[in-house]
Amino acid sequence: MIDWSQKTILVTGGTGSFGRQFVATMLEKFKPKKVIIFSRDELKQHEMRTSGFDHPSLRYFIGDVRDVDRLRRAMNGVDIVVHAAALKQVVACEYNPIEAVKTNIDGARNIIEASIDAKVQKVLALSTDKAVSPVNLYGATKLVAEKLFIQANAYVGGGAPKFSCVRYGNVVGSRGSVVPVFLEQRKTGRVTVTDKRMTRFWITLEDGVKLVTNGLERMHGGEIFVPKITAMNIMDLVKIVAPSCVVDEVGIRPGEKLHEALLSDEEATHTVDAGEQYVVLPVHPWWPNDAWKNAVPVGSEFRYVSNLDGNWMTEEQLRAMVRSYENP
């Protein structure tokens, strides 16, 4: 178990939706020695500090994951890195592909290089279901980032840092989430959906943070942690948020999928059920054979897709999800 009181943690993208929730949870439950919030927007850092995130253990660093020298300076004395910084809007990445590559791929490499140079103990990177069989640039960049972080363990030869990833679906109430969009559109009496058949995996910020903290506790280096979460049909959400509104179907946007997957068919052959989550194990010679030996293989026929029967959110779960955003 990690003695958090003795750890210094750096969070890239620390002013984002996940970063704020992660920092709040750290301060409330784990009480680390120091948390460094690393991001490139001074206004968001100011707003975060003045909204109550002014604890004595917090430090704010202006910097960009594209700048490896700044990362090296920021990681001085750091024990744990949580990498949440990314360009993640699908449409924005489609229209700004080189920028997406610079942040999501080159940034991942910089995190790896700086972490090794600073002798960090553990690095956990956030990924997305869109990295599974990607059809858009965002998903493709996150797939490459996953590969970089997992294979980075070979660079340290079994020593530190240990590198792993977490992969989950859409986050309720995060920036760009459909829930706040529907709530705003509801005021006009009309809501827009791209395709009425669309399904998506959903997770709360709190559960996303729990997945990360559990991953940091349990990681050997090389795993991709995947939560056991439910999915929803977009029209079921509309019925909860805006039941009396007219629905305009506008067509799938560039780079969108109709349904999402959290595990690929190929990954199922080396994935285990570890209780609270699934764990994708690396297929590399440096992987310790005794790691996760008590977990149960899911089998090559296992499927984890958002439109699969048995994965659906109930109406009450949907209502609770919306309430958690309206009344955080």
N, C-alpha and C positions, 0 to 999 in steps of 0.2 A: 504494500500500500504506500501511496505517496504521502509524505509529510509535507502538506501544502504550506504550513507555516514557515518552512525553510526554503520555499521556492520563489524564484522570480520568473514571471510569465510575461511573454510578449505576445500581443494579439494584433495581427495585421488586419486592416479593415475594422479596427476597433470601434469606430463611430457608427458602423452600420447596425442594422436590426439585430443580427446575431451577436455582434460584438458588444452592444450595450447590454443585452440579456446575459451574455457570458460574464461580463464584468460584474453586473449586479449579483449574479449567483455566486461568483467567487467571493465577493466582499461579504455576502450574507452567510454563506454556508461553509466556505473553505478557508477564508482568511489567510491568503498567501502573504509572503513577506513584501512582495512588490508586484504590481501589474503595470506593464507598459502598453499604452494605447498608441499604436503606430498607424497613422493614416495621412493622407495628403491634403486634407481640407481643413484649414485653420478655423473656418467658421463653424464647421460641425464639431470640432474639438471644443471651441468656446461654448457652443450651445450645450454640449454634453456636460462640460464642467459646471456651467451655471444652472443646469437642471437638477443638480444634486450629486453628480459624480465628482466630488471634490475630496474624497477620502485621502488621508495622509499617505496611504500606500500606493496611490495612483501617480503615474507619470505620463505626460503627453509628449509624443515625439512626432514632429512633422516629417514626413518622408514618403517615398513612393517605392513600391516593390520593384520597380524598374531600375532603381538605383542601388546596386549591390554595395557600394561603399557606405552609403547611409545605413543600410541594413547591418553591415558589419559593426558599425559604431553603435547602433541601437541594441545589438545583441550582446554587447559586452556585459558579462556577468549574468546572462540569462540562462535559466535551466530548461524552460519549456517554451516552445513556440506553437501557437495556434494560428494557422494560416487561413484567414477568412476573406482576404482582399481578392476581389475579382471584378471584371466587367461581366455582368450576368444577364443583362437584358437581351433576349434572343434577337429581336429586330435590330437593336443598336449594334450588336456584334456582326450581324449580316451586312450592315451598311458601312461598318468601320472595321473590316477584318484585320488589318494590320495592327490597329490599336488593341484589339482583342488578343492577338498573338503576343504582343509586347507585354501586356499585363498578365495574362493567364498562363502563358507558357514561359516566356523569358522571366517573368516574375517568379514562377515556381523554381526555375533553375537558380535564380539569385538567392531565394530562401535556402535552397539546399547548400549552395556554396558558402553563404554566410554562416549557416548553422554549423557546418563542419569546421570552418575556420574558428568560430567562437567556442567550439567544444560544448555545444548545447547537448542536453541529455535526451530530450524527446521532441519530435516535431509531428504534429497532427494537422493534416490539411483537409479542408472541407471540399467535397465534391457534390455531384448532382446526378439524379436519375437520367439527365440528358446526356451523360457521358456513356450510357449503355447503348450500343449500336447507334451512334449519333447520326442525325440527319441535318443538323445545323452547325454553324461554326462554333457557337458557344459550347455545345456538347463535345465537339471535336477537340477544342482547346482543353477542356477539362479532362477528357480521356487521356490526352498527351500528358497533362499535369499529373494525373494518377500514375501513369507509367513511370514518369520521372521520379516521383516520390518513393514508389515501391522499390524501383531498381537502385535508388540512392543508397540503400542499405549495403549494396555490394561495394560501394566506394569506401565504406568505413570498416569493412572486413569483420563484421560482428561486434564492433565497438560502438561508441556513441558518435553522433546521435542515432537514435532509432527513429525511423520514418514510417508512418502509417497514414491512412486516409479514413474519413467517414463519408458515406454517400447516402443522401436522402432526397426526398421529393420537395414539393412546393411548401413554403413556410407561411403559415397563416399570418396575415397582417404585415408581412415584410414589404419593403418598398417595391412597388410594381405588382403586388399581389392582387388577385381578382376581387377579394373580399372588399377592401376599401373602394375599389372602382365601382362595384355594384352598389355599395351603400351611397356613393355620390350620385351615380346615375339614377338611383331610385327617386331622387328628388324631382327628376324631370318626367317620370312616368314611363320611361323607356330604358331598357338595358340591352347591351350588345353582347352577343356570344359569337365566337368564330365558327363553331360547329356544334350542333345540339347533341351529337354523339360523343363528344370529347370526354375523356376520363383523365383524372390526375390523382397522384398520391399526395397526401397532405400530412404535415407534421406541425406541431406547435413549436414556438421558439424554446419553450421550457424543455420539451422532449429532445429538441436538437442539441441543447446545451448538455442535457443528461447523457446523450449518446457520446458527446465529445469527452466529458469528464470520465465516463466509464471506459472509453477507449484509451485515454491516457493512463488510467489505472492498470488496464489489462494488456496493453499492446506489448508484443515481443519485437515489433518492427517488421513491416511487410504486409500487414493485414489491411483489408478494406472492410470497415464495419458498416453493416447495413441494418437499419432498424426494422422491426416488425410493425408496419403501419398500414392503415387502411386507405382506400381510395374512394373517390366520389365521381358521379356523373355531373357535368356542369349544370344540367337542367335541374337536378335535385337541389343544388345550391341556390339557383335562381328562385325556386319555389319557397325556400326558407327566407332569403334576403328580400326579395321583391315579388311577392306572390301576385300582386295586382298589376304589375307592369307589363307593357308590350315588349316582346322579345324580338330584336332584330338580329338575324343570322347574317354575318358579314363575310364569312369565308375564312379559311385557315390562312394565317399570315406566313410570310416567307420563313422557312426553317421550323415550323411547328409540326408536332406529331399529333395524330389523333389519340393515341394511347401511349403511355410511358411504361418502361420496365426498370426495375431496380437491380436485376441480375440478368446477364446474358445467358443464352443456352450453354455456351462454352464454359462460363464461370461456374455453372452449377456442378460441374464435375469435380471442382476443388473448393466447394463451399460447405461449411458446417453450420449446424444449428447450435448456437451457444446459449440458448435460453432466451434472454431478452433481445438478442439480435442474431442475425446471420453474420458469418465472418468468411470473407473470400480470402483464401490462403494463397500465397505466392507459389508459383511452380518454378523455383530457382534452387540451385544447389546450396546456396548459403542459408536456406530456411531450416531452422532446427526441427527435426522430425518429431520431437516429443511435445512441441507446442500445440495446444488445443487438443490433446489426445483424448480428453474426456467428452469432447463435443461430438455430435452425431452428423455424419455426412448427409446432405439433403438428397443426393442421388442425381443422376444425369437427366432424369425426366422432370425435375423440379422446374416450375415456372413461377415467376414473380412479376406479373404485369398488372396494370391498373384496371383493365377491363375483365379480369378473371373473376368468375363467380366465387363468393366466399370472402372477398377482400373489401366488400362495400361498407361504407360508413352508414350507420343507422340515422334515422331522422333526428333522434335526440343528440347523437354525436355531432351532427351538422349544426344543430341549434346551439350546442355548447361551444362549438368552434367559433361561430359568429359572435356569441356573447363574450368569449374570451378576447376578441378584438375590440368590441364596443366598450367593454368594461375591463381593461387590463388590470 
